Amino acid sequence: MYHLYYLNSTLDDKIYFGVTNNPNRRLFEHINYTPEKKHHNGNWIRKVLNLGGEIRMNIVVSNLSKSSAIVLE
């Protein structure tokens, strides 16, 4: 079972969409990006957290096949 989710912050209007089969693990991975791990939203997440903001995960749709989730993404 896969989930379509989006991340948003308490400090700006940026939204990032993604797909996962384990939301808790995926949020942990997003929040724990290190500068050595080059990911297009890693700098945004680090900036928000360093400024005291929060990154929130919101599940949009659940119970999807992986291919359906990717299409929706």
C-alpha positions as CSV (number, residue, x, y, z in Angstrom):
1,M,0.0,0.0,0.0
2,Y,1.4,3.4,-1.0
3,H,0.5,6.9,0.0
4,L,0.6,10.2,-1.9
5,Y,1.7,12.9,0.5
6,Y,2.9,16.5,0.5
7,L,5.3,18.3,2.8
8,N,4.8,21.9,3.8
9,S,6.4,24.2,6.4
10,T,5.2,26.6,9.0
11,L,7.4,29.3,7.5
12,D,6.7,29.5,3.8
13,D,4.3,28.4,1.0
14,K,6.5,25.7,-0.5
15,I,4.9,22.3,-1.1
16,Y,6.7,19.1,-2.0
17,F,4.8,16.0,-3.2
18,G,6.0,12.5,-2.8
19,V,5.1,8.8,-2.6
20,T,5.9,6.3,0.1
21,N,4.8,3.0,1.6
22,N,6.0,4.1,5.1
23,P,5.1,7.7,6.0
24,N,6.8,7.8,9.4
25,R,10.1,6.5,7.9
26,R,9.9,8.9,5.0
27,L,9.2,11.9,7.2
28,F,12.2,10.9,9.3
29,E,14.4,10.6,6.2
30,H,13.3,14.1,5.0
31,I,14.0,15.8,8.3
32,N,17.3,14.1,8.7
33,Y,18.9,15.0,5.4
34,T,22.5,15.9,5.8
35,P,24.4,18.4,3.6
36,E,26.3,15.5,2.1
37,K,23.0,14.0,0.8
38,K,22.2,16.0,-2.3
39,H,18.4,16.2,-2.6
40,H,16.4,19.0,-4.2
41,N,14.4,19.7,-1.1
42,G,17.1,19.1,1.5
43,N,18.3,22.7,1.6
44,W,14.7,23.9,2.1
45,I,14.1,21.5,4.9
46,R,17.3,22.4,6.7
47,K,16.6,26.1,6.3
48,V,13.1,25.8,7.8
49,L,14.3,23.7,10.7
50,N,17.2,26.0,11.4
51,L,14.9,29.0,11.5
52,G,12.7,27.2,14.1
53,G,9.9,26.1,11.7
54,E,8.3,22.7,11.3
55,I,8.0,20.4,8.3
56,R,4.6,18.7,8.2
57,M,3.6,15.6,6.2
58,N,0.0,15.5,5.0
59,I,-1.4,12.3,3.4
60,V,-3.5,13.1,0.4
61,V,-4.5,9.6,-0.7
62,S,-3.8,6.1,0.8
63,N,-4.2,2.5,-0.3
64,L,-2.7,3.0,-3.7
65,S,-0.6,0.7,-5.9
66,K,2.9,2.1,-6.4
67,S,2.2,2.8,-10.1
68,S,-1.1,4.7,-9.3
69,A,0.7,6.7,-6.6
70,I,3.4,7.7,-9.0
71,V,0.9,8.7,-11.7
72,L,-0.9,11.0,-9.1
73,E,2.4,12.5,-7.9
